[in-house]
Amino acid sequence: MKCLVTPSSKTVGDLALFMVQNKLDKHSILERAGELSFPKSVVELFEGRLGQPPYGFPEPLRSKVLRGKTGISSRPGEGLPPLDFDALQKELEEKHGRELRDVDVMSAAIFPTEFDNFEQFRQKFGPVSHLSTRAFLVGLNVADETHVEIEKGKTLAIRYLATGKLNEKGEREMFFELNGQVRSIFVQDKEAAKNLVVRPRANLSDKGSVGSPMPGQILEISVKEGDKVSAKQTLFVLSAMKMEMVVEAPISGKIRKIYASKKDKVEGGELIIEIEKD
Protein backbone atom coordinates (compact mmCIF):
# COMPACT_ATOMS: atom_id res chain seq x y z
CA MET A 1 0.00 0.00 0.00
CA LYS A 2 1.29 3.45 -0.91
CA CYS A 3 0.46 6.59 1.03
CA LEU A 4 0.51 10.01 -0.61
CA VAL A 5 1.22 12.90 1.73
CA THR A 6 0.53 16.50 0.80
CA PRO A 7 2.19 19.45 2.59
CA SER A 8 -1.09 20.39 4.27
CA SER A 9 -1.78 16.85 5.53
CA LYS A 10 1.78 16.61 6.87
CA THR A 11 1.18 19.85 8.79
CA VAL A 12 -2.07 18.49 10.23
CA GLY A 13 -0.22 15.38 11.33
CA ASP A 14 2.59 17.42 12.89
CA LEU A 15 0.08 19.50 14.83
CA ALA A 16 -1.82 16.42 16.00
CA LEU A 17 1.38 14.76 17.27
CA PHE A 18 2.39 18.02 18.94
CA MET A 19 -0.97 18.31 20.72
CA VAL A 20 -0.90 14.70 21.91
CA GLN A 21 2.67 15.03 23.16
CA ASN A 22 1.83 18.20 25.08
CA LYS A 23 -1.62 16.98 26.25
CA LEU A 24 -3.45 19.83 24.50
CA ASP A 25 -7.06 20.12 23.39
CA LYS A 26 -8.79 22.85 21.35
CA HIS A 27 -9.17 25.04 24.44
CA SER A 28 -5.75 24.65 26.05
CA ILE A 29 -3.88 25.09 22.77
CA LEU A 30 -5.49 28.50 22.35
CA GLU A 31 -4.72 29.47 25.95
CA ARG A 32 -1.06 28.40 25.72
CA ALA A 33 -0.35 29.27 22.07
CA GLY A 34 1.70 32.31 23.02
CA GLU A 35 4.21 30.22 25.02
CA LEU A 36 4.41 27.02 22.97
CA SER A 37 7.15 26.25 20.45
CA PHE A 38 5.10 24.97 17.53
CA PRO A 39 6.53 22.75 14.78
CA LYS A 40 8.01 24.72 11.89
CA SER A 41 5.40 23.35 9.50
CA VAL A 42 2.58 24.69 11.68
CA VAL A 43 4.11 28.17 11.87
CA GLU A 44 4.57 28.19 8.08
CA LEU A 45 0.94 27.13 7.62
CA PHE A 46 -0.31 30.10 9.64
CA GLU A 47 2.10 32.37 7.77
CA GLY A 48 0.21 31.48 4.62
CA ARG A 49 3.05 29.59 2.95
CA LEU A 50 0.61 26.85 1.88
CA GLY A 51 -2.05 29.34 0.82
CA GLN A 52 -5.00 30.95 2.60
CA PRO A 53 -8.29 29.28 3.56
CA PRO A 54 -11.48 30.87 2.07
CA TYR A 55 -12.50 32.50 5.34
CA GLY A 56 -9.04 33.21 6.74
CA PHE A 57 -7.14 31.63 9.60
CA PRO A 58 -8.77 31.37 13.05
CA GLU A 59 -7.97 34.26 15.35
CA PRO A 60 -6.49 34.83 17.87
CA LEU A 61 -4.76 31.45 17.39
CA ARG A 62 -2.98 32.61 14.22
CA SER A 63 -1.60 35.77 15.85
CA LYS A 64 -0.41 33.86 18.91
CA VAL A 65 1.35 31.26 16.79
CA LEU A 66 3.07 33.86 14.59
CA ARG A 67 4.09 36.11 17.51
CA GLY A 68 4.48 39.24 15.43
CA LYS A 69 5.63 37.61 12.20
CA THR A 70 4.14 39.00 9.01
CA GLY A 71 2.02 36.55 7.08
CA ILE A 72 1.77 36.14 3.32
CA SER A 73 -1.37 37.51 1.72
CA SER A 74 -0.58 36.66 -1.90
CA ARG A 75 -0.21 33.26 -3.57
CA PRO A 76 2.90 31.64 -1.96
CA GLY A 77 4.40 30.48 -5.24
CA GLU A 78 4.42 33.90 -6.88
CA GLY A 79 7.81 34.82 -5.46
CA LEU A 80 9.50 31.48 -6.09
CA PRO A 81 12.05 31.17 -8.91
CA PRO A 82 11.44 28.48 -11.57
CA LEU A 83 12.70 25.02 -10.56
CA ASP A 84 14.84 22.99 -12.95
CA PHE A 85 13.74 19.42 -12.17
CA ASP A 86 16.40 17.88 -14.42
CA ALA A 87 19.16 19.76 -12.57
CA LEU A 88 17.63 18.84 -9.21
CA GLN A 89 17.49 15.16 -10.20
CA LYS A 90 21.14 15.19 -11.25
CA GLU A 91 22.15 16.87 -7.98
CA LEU A 92 20.16 14.40 -5.88
CA GLU A 93 21.50 11.35 -7.73
CA GLU A 94 25.08 12.54 -7.20
CA LYS A 95 24.36 13.18 -3.53
CA HIS A 96 22.59 9.90 -2.75
CA GLY A 97 24.32 7.63 -5.25
CA ARG A 98 21.30 6.04 -6.91
CA GLU A 99 18.97 6.59 -9.84
CA LEU A 100 15.81 8.44 -8.84
CA ARG A 101 12.28 8.37 -10.19
CA ASP A 102 10.22 11.44 -11.05
CA VAL A 103 8.19 10.97 -7.86
CA ASP A 104 11.42 10.96 -5.82
CA VAL A 105 12.49 14.27 -7.34
CA MET A 106 9.04 15.74 -6.71
CA SER A 107 9.16 14.55 -3.09
CA ALA A 108 12.57 16.20 -2.65
CA ALA A 109 11.27 19.45 -4.14
CA ILE A 110 8.35 19.55 -1.70
CA PHE A 111 10.03 18.04 1.38
CA PRO A 112 13.83 18.49 0.94
CA THR A 113 14.80 17.78 4.56
CA GLU A 114 12.48 14.81 4.97
CA PHE A 115 13.63 13.33 1.66
CA ASP A 116 17.31 13.61 2.64
CA ASN A 117 16.60 12.05 6.04
CA PHE A 118 14.76 9.12 4.45
CA GLU A 119 17.52 8.56 1.90
CA GLN A 120 20.09 8.40 4.72
CA PHE A 121 17.81 5.97 6.59
CA ARG A 122 17.45 3.90 3.43
CA GLN A 123 21.21 3.78 2.87
CA LYS A 124 21.70 2.51 6.43
CA PHE A 125 18.86 -0.03 6.59
CA GLY A 126 18.27 -0.91 2.93
CA PRO A 127 15.05 -0.85 0.87
CA VAL A 128 12.62 -0.99 3.80
CA SER A 129 9.67 -0.43 1.44
CA HIS A 130 9.73 -4.20 0.81
CA LEU A 131 8.79 -4.91 4.44
CA SER A 132 5.22 -5.31 5.60
CA THR A 133 3.81 -2.45 7.66
CA ARG A 134 3.77 -4.49 10.89
CA ALA A 135 7.33 -5.79 10.45
CA PHE A 136 8.58 -2.27 9.73
CA LEU A 137 6.79 -0.47 12.57
CA VAL A 138 6.72 -3.12 15.33
CA GLY A 139 9.23 -5.82 14.39
CA LEU A 140 8.89 -9.57 14.75
CA ASN A 141 8.36 -11.65 17.86
CA VAL A 142 10.31 -14.87 18.37
CA ALA A 143 9.14 -17.53 15.87
CA ASP A 144 7.30 -14.95 13.74
CA GLU A 145 7.82 -15.21 10.00
CA THR A 146 7.50 -12.57 7.32
CA HIS A 147 7.83 -12.73 3.54
CA VAL A 148 9.68 -10.06 1.59
CA GLU A 149 9.31 -9.81 -2.17
CA ILE A 150 12.60 -8.19 -3.21
CA GLU A 151 11.72 -8.37 -6.90
CA LYS A 152 9.00 -9.88 -9.06
CA GLY A 153 9.02 -13.64 -8.59
CA LYS A 154 11.70 -13.60 -5.87
CA THR A 155 10.50 -13.76 -2.26
CA LEU A 156 12.51 -14.21 0.94
CA ALA A 157 11.04 -16.05 3.94
CA ILE A 158 12.47 -14.63 7.18
CA ARG A 159 11.80 -16.21 10.58
CA TYR A 160 13.07 -14.52 13.77
CA LEU A 161 14.71 -17.05 16.14
CA ALA A 162 16.53 -15.37 19.05
CA THR A 163 18.56 -12.40 20.31
CA GLY A 164 22.02 -12.69 21.85
CA LYS A 165 23.56 -10.87 24.81
CA LEU A 166 24.82 -7.29 24.66
CA ASN A 167 28.53 -7.15 23.75
CA GLU A 168 31.16 -4.50 24.57
CA LYS A 169 30.27 -2.55 21.42
CA GLY A 170 26.63 -2.19 22.40
CA GLU A 171 25.54 -4.79 19.83
CA ARG A 172 23.39 -7.90 20.02
CA GLU A 173 23.62 -10.89 17.70
CA MET A 174 20.26 -11.50 16.02
CA PHE A 175 19.53 -15.05 14.87
CA PHE A 176 17.03 -15.80 12.10
CA GLU A 177 16.23 -18.20 9.29
CA LEU A 178 16.49 -16.97 5.72
CA ASN A 179 14.65 -19.37 3.40
CA GLY A 180 15.24 -22.12 5.97
CA GLN A 181 18.96 -21.42 6.48
CA VAL A 182 20.11 -20.15 9.89
CA ARG A 183 21.85 -16.76 9.71
CA SER A 184 22.90 -14.08 12.19
CA ILE A 185 23.85 -10.41 12.14
CA PHE A 186 25.02 -7.92 14.79
CA VAL A 187 22.65 -5.04 15.45
CA GLN A 188 23.29 -1.93 17.55
CA ASP A 189 21.04 -1.84 20.64
CA LYS A 190 20.67 1.91 21.11
CA GLU A 191 18.66 1.71 24.33
CA ALA A 192 20.95 -0.74 26.09
CA ALA A 193 24.09 0.95 24.80
CA LYS A 194 23.32 4.47 26.04
CA ASN A 195 26.12 4.30 28.60
CA LEU A 196 28.63 2.87 26.14
CA VAL A 197 30.92 5.06 24.06
CA VAL A 198 29.80 4.34 20.51
CA ARG A 199 30.81 6.62 17.65
CA PRO A 200 28.24 7.56 15.01
CA ARG A 201 28.58 6.26 11.48
CA ALA A 202 29.90 8.48 8.71
CA ASN A 203 27.19 9.82 6.42
CA LEU A 204 28.05 8.52 2.96
CA SER A 205 25.96 11.21 1.25
CA ASP A 206 27.85 14.03 3.03
CA LYS A 207 31.37 14.64 1.71
CA GLY A 208 32.27 16.48 4.91
CA SER A 209 31.53 13.39 7.00
CA VAL A 210 34.89 11.59 7.06
CA GLY A 211 34.88 8.05 8.38
CA SER A 212 37.48 5.40 9.00
CA PRO A 213 37.99 3.47 5.75
CA MET A 214 38.85 0.27 7.66
CA PRO A 215 38.97 -1.13 11.20
CA GLY A 216 42.23 -0.08 12.84
CA GLN A 217 43.96 2.28 15.24
CA ILE A 218 44.43 6.04 14.94
CA LEU A 219 48.16 6.76 14.80
CA GLU A 220 47.96 10.50 14.36
CA ILE A 221 45.41 13.28 13.97
CA SER A 222 46.86 16.19 12.01
CA VAL A 223 44.12 18.77 12.63
CA LYS A 224 42.13 20.19 15.51
CA GLU A 225 38.61 21.53 15.83
CA GLY A 226 38.23 24.96 14.26
CA ASP A 227 41.10 24.52 11.78
CA LYS A 228 40.66 25.55 8.15
CA VAL A 229 41.60 22.74 5.79
CA SER A 230 41.99 22.40 2.05
CA ALA A 231 40.89 19.48 -0.09
CA LYS A 232 43.44 16.63 -0.05
CA GLN A 233 45.03 17.91 3.20
CA THR A 234 45.94 15.14 5.64
CA LEU A 235 43.37 14.68 8.40
CA PHE A 236 44.55 11.56 10.22
CA VAL A 237 46.71 8.46 9.84
CA LEU A 238 45.23 5.03 10.41
CA SER A 239 47.02 1.76 11.12
CA ALA A 240 44.97 -1.04 9.60
CA MET A 241 45.93 -4.63 8.80
CA LYS A 242 49.66 -3.92 9.22
CA MET A 243 49.58 -0.89 6.95
CA GLU A 244 49.25 2.86 7.42
CA MET A 245 46.55 4.79 5.66
CA VAL A 246 46.66 8.57 5.27
CA VAL A 247 43.12 9.90 5.19
CA GLU A 248 42.78 13.23 3.40
CA ALA A 249 40.10 15.91 3.41
CA PRO A 250 37.65 15.33 0.54
CA ILE A 251 36.59 19.01 0.55
CA SER A 252 37.83 22.37 1.78
CA GLY A 253 36.25 23.82 4.90
CA LYS A 254 36.42 24.10 8.67
CA ILE A 255 36.90 21.22 11.10
CA ARG A 256 33.58 21.15 12.93
CA LYS A 257 34.15 18.18 15.24
CA ILE A 258 36.65 15.39 15.88
CA TYR A 259 35.21 12.15 17.27
CA ALA A 260 38.39 10.16 17.96
CA SER A 261 41.81 10.61 19.54
CA LYS A 262 45.29 9.27 18.95
CA LYS A 263 45.61 5.54 19.78
CA ASP A 264 41.82 5.02 19.62
CA LYS A 265 40.69 1.78 18.00
CA VAL A 266 37.97 2.38 15.44
CA GLU A 267 35.71 0.32 13.22
CA GLY A 268 35.34 0.75 9.48
CA GLY A 269 32.78 3.42 8.64
CA GLU A 270 32.87 5.09 12.04
CA LEU A 271 32.74 8.89 11.90
CA ILE A 272 36.15 10.39 12.73
CA ILE A 273 35.99 14.01 11.55
CA GLU A 274 33.24 16.37 10.42
CA ILE A 275 34.12 19.17 7.99
CA GLU A 276 31.86 22.17 7.50
CA LYS A 277 32.07 23.15 3.85
CA ASP A 278 33.15 26.72 3.02
N, C-alpha and C positions, 0 to 999 in steps of 0.2 A: 504494500500500500504506500502511495506517495502522498505527501502532505505539502500543499502550496501555502506559503506564508506571505502575506502582503505586509508592507510597512505599518499600516494601521492596526492589523491584527496582532503583529508583534508587540506594538505599543500597549494594546489592551492586555496582552498576556503579561508584559512587564509590570504594568500597574496592578494587575490582579495578584501576582506573586509578591509584589511590594506590600500590598495591603494585608495579605495573609501573614507575611513575615512580621509585620509590625502590629498585627491584631487591630486593624482599622476597619471601620464600616463607613457608610456614606455620611454619617454625622461626624464621627471623630476625625475623618480625613479632612473635612472642611475646617474643623476647629484647630487642627494641628498643622495645616498646610503651610503656614508661615515659618515653621521651625523644622520641617522635614526636608531631608535631602532626597528628592525624587530622582528616579532613573533618568538618564540623559534623554532617552526616547520620549518620556512623558513631557519633559520640559520643552523639547522640540515640537511635540504635538501642539501644546498650548501656545507656542510661538507662531504657529501657523505654517510650519515647514512642510506639513503634509496636506495643506489646504485649509479652507474654513468651512465649518458646517453651515447649512442654510440659515439657521437662526442664531449663529454666533456661539462662542464658548460660554459655558456656565460661569457666572460671576456670583460671589467674589473668588471662587476657586481659582480661576485663571490668573487673576491678579496676584493672589497669594503664591501660586506656583512660580510665576515669572519673577516676582520680587523686584519690580522696577525695570525689567528688560522690555525692550520695545518689540512688539510682535510684528509679523508680516501681514500686510493687508492685501497685497497683490498675489497673483498666482506664483507659487514658490519657484517654479522652473523658469520663470522669465529671466532671471539674472544668471542662470547657469550657462557656462560655455558649452558648445557642442562636444559630444563625447565620441571619440574614435574607438569603436568597439574592436576593430582589427588590431589597433595598437595596444589596447588594453589586454586583449587575449594573448598577444605575443609577450607582453610584460609579465602576465600572470604565469604563462607556461614556463618562462625562463626562471621565475621565482620559485615555482612549486615543482618543476621538473616532470611534468606530465602533460599530455594532450588534453585540452579542455573542450567541453561541449558548449554550444551557444547558451544553454540554460545556466551553465557554470559562470560564464562571463557576465550574464545578466544578474545573477545572484551577487557576484562580486561588485557590480556597479551599484546595486541597491544597498547591500550590506557588506561593505569592504572589510570591516574588522571581524565580523562574524564568519565571513568566508575564509579569511586568513587563519582564524583560530581553528575552524573545522579542518582545513587542509593540513595544518600542523598535527591535529589529532589523528587524522587519517594516515599521515606518514608514520606516526608512532604505532598505531594499532591496526593498520591495514584497512581494507575495504569493508568497514563495518556495516555497510548497507545490505550485505548479504545475510546478516543475522536476522533472526526473527525479533519482533519487538520485545517479547518477554526476555529472551536471552540477552539482548542488548541492555535493557533497562535494569533487570533484576539479577541476571546470571542464573546458573544452573545449580540445583541441589545435587548431592551425591546420588549417583545412579541415574540422573536425568540424562536424556539423549535429545540432541537437536540435529536437524539436517540443514546443511548449507549448500545451496546450489551456486557454485562459483562460476559456472558458465553453463550454457544450454547443453543438457545431457550429461553433465558432470556434477554429481552431488557427493558431499562428504557427510558421513555419519559420525558425530562426535558425542561420546558418552563421558561424563565427568565421574572420576573414580575416587580421588582423595587429594588432600592437601598436606604437604610436609611441614616440618617445624621451621620457625624463623631462623635464618642464618645471620652471620655477622654483618652481612651487607644489607640487611633489611628485606631479604627476599624469601619467598616460600616456593618449594618445588610443587608444581601442580601436575597431577597424574590423570591421564585421560586415555580413552581409546579412540583412535582415528581409523575408521573403517575396519574395526576389529583388532587393530594392532596397538599395543600399549605404547604410549609416548609420554614424555614429560617435558616441561619447560619451567624456567625460573621467572617468577613474577614479583615485582616490587610490591610489598605490603605497606602502603603509605601510612595507614593508621598505626600499625604496630611499630613502624620504624621512625616515628616522630622524634624519638630521643637519639637516634643514630645519625651520624654525620654522613649524609649521602649527597653527593654533588648532582646538580641537575644535568640533563642531557643537552648537548649542543643542538641548536635549532638548524637543521640542514638547509632550510629556506632562507636563513639570515646569514649573509656573508660575514657579518661582524661577530657571529657566534662561533668562536674557535674552540674546537674540541680536541681531545687526544686522539690521534689517528690509530693508536694501538694500545693495548694494556702495557704498562711499564712504570718507570719511576722518573719523576722530574729531577733532572740533574742541575738545571739552571733556569732561572727566569730572568730575562734580560730587560724587562720593563717594569714600571710600577704604575699604580693607579693615578690617572691624571696626565700621564705622558702623552705627547703627540707622536704618532707613528706614521710612517709611510708604508705604502704597499711593498711587500717583499722584505720588510725589515724583520729581523729575528725577534720572535716573541719568547720562546722557551726551547730548551733542549730536552729531549726525552730519550731515556735508555729503554729499549724494548727488544727483547729476544737477542741479546748480546750485540746490539747495534745502537748507535746514537742517531736520533732523528732531530733535525733542526726544523722547527715549525715557524713559518713566517706569516706575517700579517697579510691577509688576502686583500685588504682595502686600506686606504689611508683614513686616519681619524684619531680619536682620543680614547685612551684606555679607560673604560667605564668601571670595570670590576675584574678582579683576579680571584679565582676560586680555589687555587691550589698554591702550595709553597714548595720550596726546594726540598727534595728527598721524599715528597709525598708519592705514594703508590696510587696510580689511577687506572681506570678501566677504559677501554676503547670507546670513544663517543662521548665521554664525560666532558662537560663544559669546563674549560680551563680559563679562558679570557674572553671578555666581552669588549668589543670595539664599537664606539659610537661614531658613525660615519660623519665626515665633515659636511 
